[in-house]
Amino acid sequence: MNVRTALSIALFAATLPAVAAEAPNLSDDPRVTDAIHAWQEWVEYQAAIDRVPAVSIAVVHDQDLLAAGGFGLADPAADRPATADTLYSICSISKLFTSVGVMRERDAGRLRLDDPVAEHLDWFDIQDIHPNDEPITIRGLLTHSAGLPRESDYPYWTAEDYPFPTHDRIVERLAEQKTLYPASRVFQYSNLGLTLAGEIVAAVSGEPFGEYMRSHILDPLEMTSTFPEIPRDVPRDRLAVGHTALGRDGSRDPVPLFDIAGIAPAAGFVSSAVDLAKFAAWQSRLLDEGGETVLRASTLREMHRVHWVDPDWETTWGLGFAVSREGDRTFVTHGGGCPGYYTHFRYQPDARLAVIALSNAIGTETGLYTLRGFDFVGPAVAAALEDPDDLPERDPALDAYVGVYGSIWGQTAIVRWQDGLAEVDLDSRDPKESLAPLRKSGEHTFVRVREDDESIPGETFLFEIGEDGVATRYLRHSNWVNRIR
């Protein structure tokens, strides 16, 4: 296992549109920076134990990129570290851009969502084995309810060279394929469906798919590090090298770079954490300011609403976006998985907050990473916005205790939290739930603050300090936990 590089939490305000003068500077609010630090320590550890070579992340609120960075190695063979600007195949997050293209053409009056697909693609001749049901429509493509098979009929996920079909081969094989379900009956995620959506964008606009995406979506959003057709135009010296799923021996092997060919609208985009933060910032800007930039604001809201509810009442989908409810939060999201990469984009429209996680390994739990990012950062941002002047007192001496510690039971992080410290269990699947606030009670001594009754002190944490004035370990329940870094 290569030595991992620490996550660089960096502020990139210049890469996004300027924040309004009256808005509080969340990037300097210790409640927000402490939450981000606690979360990234957990992500770094989870990625490390899963042997993920590299992860890049970004957190953006409205137009303010709160943090972005990377850890691990984008290319282990070349010892090239991951950064916020490292490029990854974002896989099925590509579908969001394709869906935006469809809705842009809808706004322009060149298509309607309830148009049959065959109205715009004269070669769409799949064998419909449910001819008496509803027609296969563009809306069905965007909500994955068209009844189509999941894939074009080629083994591009299994062969070692990943032979993604060209446009011509997709068209050629389509006549031999059959629908899987009746249209508008059940949810069936379909790469074929979103590939067809991209073909419709090209057909009605009269422009090649990649050129359309660049001219009408990526360039207006200043997404200069996003490329719609891997490997075309992608700078290889910035691209993370993909890796296989985790083997039983704990190893991952490099995956050869693939040519996405005709499946580009479904899975062909390459981007960075910072560029996807721009995509989130555009959505917040459009929702706040209205008007029309790439899309009408009303159209973006339409995409964020639930348009499909499966008969199981659990699967809900917007137009392109997955829409889900977690407690009292509504998220619009999309994940991605393809040869060598797992990625996730999570946005909460009413909070104007997004968390992005990109990795160069199959099976990485990027969706969990982004969800836990919201668990930590969401409440901190809300508190900072509600009362920007109610800042916790900061004692610089507490920095001596901050770090990552380990024992036979795993690793913990001691982080700054409110006006004191907190211990975070890095092994936990729910690290915010595991967080234990600590209150100073004596020299190098803290007690856990109990959630059920703060007046009753919890267990004692006694820190041992080295000659350099930095804690080397702490004693808890009569056992030592040693500093790792």
Buried (B, 14 or more C-beta within 10 A) or exposed (E): EEEBBBBBBEBBBEBBBEBEEEBBBBBEBBBBBBBBBBBBBBBBBBBBEBBBBBBBBBBBBBBBBBBBBBBBBBBBEEEBBBBBBBBBBBBBBBBBBBBBBBBBBBBEEBBEBEBBBBBBBEBBEBEBEBEEBBBBBBBBBBBBBBBBBEBBBBEBEEEEEBBBBEBEBBBBBBEEBEBBBBBBBBBBBBBBBBBBBBBBBBBBBEBEBBEBBBEBBBEEBBBEBBBBBBBEEBEEEBBBBBBBBBEEEEEBEBBEBBBBBBBBBBBBBBBBBBBBBBBBBBBBBBBEEEEEBBBBBEBBBBBBBBBBBBEEEEBBBBBBBBBBEEEEBBBBBBBBBBBBBBBBBBBBBEBBBBBBBBBBBBBBBBBBBBBBBBBBBBEBBEBBBEEBEEEBEEEEEBBBBBBBBBEEEBBBBBBBBBBBBBBBBBBBEEBBEBBBBBBBEEEBBBBBBBEEEEEEBBEBBBBEBEEEEBBBBBBBEEEEBEBEE
